[in-house]
Structure formats: structure tokens, C-alpha cells
Amino acid sequence: MRVVHFSRFVASAGAHRFAGPEYDDASTGACRVRVVESAASISVPFATIATSSRVAVRSPWLRSVLWDGFWMQSALWLVPIALWLAWGYADPAKSPLDLLYFGLTALFWIGHRVSSTYLAYCTEAYRPLLRTQPIRFVVLPLLITAGCFAIFLPPDDALPWPRQERLIWLAIVDYAFVTYHFAAQHFGALSIYRSRAGRSGCPWTRRMDRAFALLIGGLLVLVADLLAGAVAYQSEWTGRGYLPDLLVSTQDEIRLVATVLLLATTAVVLLAEIRSAQSSLPRLLYIVGIAIMVGIALQPRSLFLFLVIWTSQHWILAVGLTSQTVSREPAPRGGFRGAFHHVNIRPWALVGVLLAVSVLLLPVFEVEALGPGDTFYGDRIFGAIGAALRTSIWVPALVALGFATGFIHYLLDRSVYRFSNAQVRAAASGLMR
């Protein structure tokens, strides 16, 4: 789920409801337009205008320029660093870029995966939703977990399909979910900034954001994966006849058309944002960041370069959002829940917890994510422990755990950031301020 098959990371998608953070605050009904009036036509007292302005005006950034620059706009600093580290190497996977990816994977991969689970079950803010929305937060996660274990625990002869075949087809399903999941997170980030700009109720901008995220951050990434042969078990579902031959024979033409589509779509979206009466610099920068990442994906050099940037940006943004979401949650009455509360209201502490969990669980989840011949980053930290896990009797259970946590992550990401729901908006008050 990290590097190989690129099955889960460009692989961490789903049907429409298995999305990333989709910010949908329907508090206003239409797009704002620029209105110019003469001073003589305004009869409201100046003091009232000044007071209202201080209340209404808010920063377009989620927290601050520096904070957003690292967490929300990470593509803008990841791209130059990755290109610099891979410069002069025929294979970026064998360049110092691999060391950067090792560090980012160890710190953010699993932390990002459990981030929405942490919000749902370890915070006071979301505790009421466990009672009022049990299907989303309790029943479905339990069914997903039970289903994954029911698929992988039985031996080869217990079901009509051997374990390897079950793994292949579930990995293909997971690839479809994760591709959508990445695109949905981009839509969510654009939606948060749209709300900060005072345009949360603008249906045209919302549709444009969704179309841009799905077309550029979803479909074109899928095209790049197909051209690179990096889709999960691609030969199993594309067939061995016409489509693979077409992809090979027309690869240059497909890349050219996809690049033109990328440039044209990005230009239209940027122009629409600039011409808006409430244009947003963070939105402009985020759109540019997506376009640059996908542009790298469409180049025929090495998918590893794109993989590092694309997945790392996704992980960093998820951890950053999580650290802010419940920073204003109500205090519990005490006891064990109080310990979590002291972490939740301190974003730096919550980030520290997620980073620690990510490092500690790295070798456990690499059992499911990687295959023979791949680089196991967990071995660089824990030595023989990772290899022992991969050869233990626990492998079927660890594979089931990996898939289950991935699917639950897709589901809960949609649930904890479903801001069209008033309860969710109240729970995520740290992002709503």
C-alpha cells in the first residue's frame, strides 16, 4: 500500500460517499458578485460598518501562511526538493530521493491512515456522532473489518478462490477506491479554502472544484498509471489483447492529449478564480500544486518521482487537517478520556502521536502493502522484526488488517469531514473557526 503495485497509493477512492474531506457548508445560497456603490448611497453609520467588517473579514488561510504553506500547500515545496534530489540520476528510485521518501513514509504513512479513525473514536468532539450516526461510525467499519478477515483468514482450499487470487481482486478494488480518495481530498481542500473565501454556497464554484479534482486529480492520474503499467494487477482487468497494445502504440499521443487537457483545464480554473469577486490566493496555489504534480505524472521518466510527491502530499495534508479539527473540542468529565483530550486540544501533541504511531506500525502494514523485491522501509528501523512478520503465521491476518484499515480510512474520511452535516460541523470546530 505504499510503493508496490502502486495499488493503494497512486496509489490512502470509493463510491461517491467514500470520499476524502469534502467541505460542504451550505450556509449561503449563491455565488457572491462584486457590487460597487457610492458612499452617498450608504446610510448605515460608519461605526456599524467598521464593527461589521471586523467581524466578517477572516483570513483566507486555514491557520496562517506558514502553517498552510507546510501542511496544506506541501506540493509547492515537495516538488522542487524531489526534483533536486533526483537530478542527475537515471533512476530516481536509486537517488537520494529514496531517503526522503523513507523519512516521509515512516513519519506520515500510517499516521495519515489512522487519522480519521482517531477523530472518530478518540475525541470528545466526535463522540456524539457515534450515537446519532451508528451506521457510518460503528456498523459499516465492523462489517468491513469482518469481511476482510473472512476473505483472507480461510486457507486456499476453504473457498473457491485461493488466497493469491483473493488478494489480486481485492487490490484492484482498493486501487479504484484509493484513486477516487486522492481526488476527493483535493476537492475537500479546495472546498475548505472556498469556504474561507466566503463562497461556500456558490454552486458553480463547487461544481468546478469537483470537476477539476476528479478530472485532473483522478482521471489523468489513472491515465498516467495505465501508461506506466502501474495500475494494480493491470493485466488482470485490462486484458491481454487490444487495450495493452493500444496503450503501447499510442503512448506519446495519449500523453500529449492528456498534457494539453491538463494545461487547458488548469488555465480555465485559474482564470475563473482570478476573476471571482472573492478570489483566494490559497485556492490559486493549491490548484497550481495539483497541476504540477499531475504534469510530472504524465512525463515518461519514472513513476517513482511522481509517487513520492503525490502520496507524501496526501499524507501531510491529512495529518495537518487532523491536528486542527478537534483543537476546540469540549472537555470530558475526566478519567481516561481526559488524557486524549489533553492531546486533542494541542495540535502539536496530536501530530506527535500520529507520527509515533506511524513509525511503530510501519513494519506491520508493510506486510500487506509490499511484495517480493520491494524496499521495506520498516527493516531500516526495526531490522529483523519486519522480516519475521513477513514470514510468520500472522501474514493472512496482517494482510486482512491492512485492507480493512484502508477501506475504513476511505469511509471515515468521508464521515468525519462531511461538513454538510450540522453535527460534523460542530465536531470539527477547529476547522470552522
N, C-alpha and C positions, 0 to 999 in steps of 0.2 A: 504494500500500500504506500510505499514511499518512492521507490525508484523503478523496480521491475515491473514488466508488463506495462508500465505506466498505467496500470489498470485502474488504480484507485486515485492516482494523483494528477493526472492530466486528463492527469490522474492526479475533501475530505476535507445529487442530482436527483432527481426523482420525479415523480409525477408532480403536478403543479404545486401541491401542498407540501412536498418535501423540498422546501427551498431554504436558502440562506436567509440572513436577516433582511426581511422585506419591510421597510419602513412605510407605513400607510396611515398617515394621520389625516382623517377626513374632516378636520375641524373647519376647513373653509371649502367653499364650493366651486370656485372658478379661478382661472389664471388672473394674476394681478396685471394691470396695464398702467402705463405711465400717464399720469394726469398732471397738467400744468395749469395753475390758477394764479391770477394776480393777487397781490397782497390785499388789495381793496375788497376783494370778494370774500375774504375770510373774516367772519365775525366772532370766532372763538377767541377768548382772551389769550394773550401771549403766554401767561403763566401756565394756563392749561395745556397749551401746545408744548411747552418745554417739558412739563411733567409727563405728558403722554409719550413724548419722544424718548425720554429716559427709560420709560417702562417698556416701550415697544421695540426699541432697537436692541439687537443682540448680535453677537459675533457670528460670522458665517462659519467659523471653525467649531468643531465639536468641543474642543477644550482650549487649545491655543495653537499658534503657528508651529511651535517646536514640537508639541505633543502630536499633533496631526501629521506633521512632517515625517515623524518616525513611524507611527503606528498606522495611520490611515493612508498616507501617500508613500508608502515604502517602496513602491515600484520605481519612483524617481531617484532613489539612491541605490537601490539594488541593481538596477540596470548598469550604470557606469562602473560600479565595483565589480560586477560579474564579468563585464567585457574586459576590464583591465586585467583581472586575474587570469582570464582565458587567452589573453593576447599572446600571439606567437606560438601557440600550441595547436597542432593538427587535431588533436582530440581533447576538447575541453574537460572531459571526464578524468584526464590524467594531468590536469593542470592544478595550480593552487586553488582553483575554484572548487575542487573536491573538498578541500579542507574547510572552506567557508560553508559548503553545504552540510558537511558533517556537523559543524557547530550549530547551524540553524536547525537542522533536523533534530539533534539531541535536545535542544532547548525548547523548540516550539511544536514539533510534530504532534506528539501525543497530548501535550498541553492544550493545543487547539481542539483536538478531538474530544476531550472530556470537558471542554469549557461550557458548552450548553448543558451538559449533564450536571455539572457543578451548579450552574444557575438554577436549574430546576429542582434539585434535591438538597442543596446545601446552603440555601439562602432563605432568610425570613421573607424577603420581598416576594418570592415566587411560591411560598408555602400555601397561600390561599388558592392558587390555581390547581394544586394537587387535589383539592376537594371539589372545586367547581368545574374542572375540566379533566376528570379522571381518564377519559378515553385517550386524550392526547398525551397525558403525562404519566399514566400508570399502565393502562391496559395494552396499548399498542407497543410500548417498549418491552413489556413482558412477553407479548406474542412474538415479537421479532427475535428476542433472545431465545425463546423456546424453539422457534422454527430453525434458527441457525444451528443450535445444538442437535436438534432432531435430524438435520441433514448430514452433519459431519461425524457425530459420535458412532452411528452404526457402522460395522465393518463392511468391506466390499461386497460380500455376498448377502448382506441383510436387506439390501434394497436393489431395485432393478438396475441401478447405475452405480458403478464403482466410485470410490471417493474422488479419484482424479477427475472423472467426468463431472461430478457434482461441483468440484472446485472450479472447473473451467466455466461452466454456465453461470454459476453464481458470481464469478469475477466479471463476466460480461455484463450481467445485470448491474453490478456495482459500478462498473465503468460508466454506464448510462446515467445512473444516479449522480455520480460524482461530477460528471461533465456539466450537468444542469446545476448542481450545487454550487460550483465555482461561479457560473454565470449569475446565479441568483444572489450570491454575495455581492457581486459588483452592482447589481440593481439595488440591493439594500443600502450599500454605501452611498450611491448616488441619491437614493431617496432620503437618507438622513441629511445630507447636505441640501437637498431640495427643501426639506422642512426648515432647516436653519436659515435658508434664504427667504422664508415666508411664502413658499409656493407649494406647500404640501397638498393643497386641494386642487392643483392645476391638472386636469385630466390629460391635456395634450402633453405636458412635460413628463408626466408619469408614463404615458404610453411610449414616448420617445425614449425614456430611460430604459424601459423594459425591452423595447426592440433592439436598442444598441447593445445592452448586456447579453441578450440571447443570441443575436446575430454575430457580434464581434467576439464576445467572451465565451460563446458556446459553439455555434456552428463553425466558425472559421478555425477554432481550436481543434474541433473534430476533423476538419479537412486536413489540417496540418498533421494530426496524428495518423490519419489514413495514408497520407503521402509518405510519412516516415515509417509506416508499418508498425506503429507503436500502440495501436488500439489493442485492448485486452483480447488475446487469443484471436487476432483479426481473421486468420484463415478459417476459423470455425464458423463465422457468420457471414463473411463476405463471399465465401465460396472459393473455388479454385479455378474458375474459368474466366468469364468476360471481365468482371469488375477489377480483379488484380491486374490483368493485362492492360486495361484501360488506364488505371492509375499510373502504371509504369510508362506507358507510351505517351501519355499527355501530361506528365507531371509538370513540366515547365509551363505549359499553357494554363493549367489549373492554378499554379502558384501566382502567375501573372494576373489572372482574373480575380483571385482572392485578394491580392495586394491592392488592385485598383478599387475593389469593393471596400476594403478597409479604409483606404485614403478618402474615398468619396463620402462614405458614411460618417467618418470622423469629422470631416470638414463641415458637413451639414449640421451635425450635432453641436460642434463648437460654435458655428455661426449662429445657430438658434440660441445658444446660451449667451453669447456676447450681446445679441440684440434684445435679450429679455430686459424688461424694466427692472428686474431684481436679479441681475446676473451674479454668479457666485464664483469667485476665484478658486475655492476648493473643488468645486464641481469641474471647472475647466482643467485643473491639474489632474484630477482623477481620470477624466476622460482621456487626456493625453497619456497618462500612465498605462491604461488598458491598451490603447492603440500601439504604444511602443512594444509592450510585451507580446502582443499578438503578431506584430510585424516581425519580431525575432523568431517566433514560431514558424512563420511562413518561409523563412530562409532555409536553404537545404544543408546548412553546415552541420549542426549537431543538435539533436533534440535535448541533450543534457543541459545546454546553456539555457534554453527556454524553461526546462523543467525546474531548474534551480530558482529562477526568478519567479515563475508562475506559482509554484507551490509555496515558496517562502513568503511571498506577498500575502497569500491567502491565510497562512498560519499566523503571521504577525498581526494582520488586521483583526482576526478572530480573538486573539488573546488580548489585544488592546481594547476592543469593544467590551469584552467580558469584564475587564478590570474597572470599567466605568459604570457598567449597567446598574449595579446594586450598591453603589457607593453612598446612597442616601436611604438605604433601607431602614425600617423601624427596628428598634432594639427588642430582643426577646426578653422573656422573664428571667432568664439565667440558665445555669446548667451547661450542658454540653453544647447546646445551640449558641450560647454566648461566645464560645471560642471561635466558631465560624463567623459570627457577627463582627468580632474584632478584626478579623481578616478582611471581611467583605467591604467594610467602610474605609479601608485603606488600600487604594488601588495598587500601590507598590507591593504591599504584602500579598495581595491576591495574585499578582503577576509572579511573585516569588514562589508561591505554592504551585502554580501551574507549570512553571519552569522545572521545579524539582520533580514533580510527578512525571513530566515528560522525560527527563533523564533516567529516572529509576525504572520506568516501564519500557524503555526503548528496546531492550533485547526480547522482551515478552511479545511485543507486537510485530517485531521483525520476522518472527516465525511464520506469520500469515502473509506478510507483505512481500517478502522476497523469495527468490528461488535459487537453485544451484548456480554458481558462477557470479552471483551478485555481491556487492560490497555490503557487508554487515557492519554498520557503524557501531552497533552495540558492543561488538567484540573489542573495539578500540578502547572502550571504557571498562567493560566488565570481564574481558579476557575469555576464559574457557566457559564461563557461565552461559553465554549466548549459544555456543556450540552444543553444550549439554542440553539446553532446552530444545534445540532443533533435532536432537536425536532421542529425546525422551518419549515415554509413553503418553505424555501430555500433549503431543502435537495435534491430534484431532480436536481436543478441547481448546487449545490455543488458537487454532485456525477458526473455530466457531466463534470464539471470543472476539477475534479481530473483525470478522464480518459483522457480528452483532453490534459491536460498538460503532462501526462505521455507519450502518444503517440507522441506528438510534441517533447518531450525531446529525444525520441529514434531517431526520424527523424533528428532533428537539431544537435544532437551529431555527427551523420554521416556527416552532411553537413559542419559543422564548422571545423572538423578535417580531411576533405578529402584532404590530402596533395598531392595526385596525381594531383590535380588541381593547376596550377600556381597562380591563384588569391588567393586561400586559403593559399598557402604557403606565399604569400606576406602579407596577412592579419594577419597571425599568426607568425609574425616576432619575437615575444618574445620567441617562442619555437624553432625558426630556427637558432638563433644566435650560 
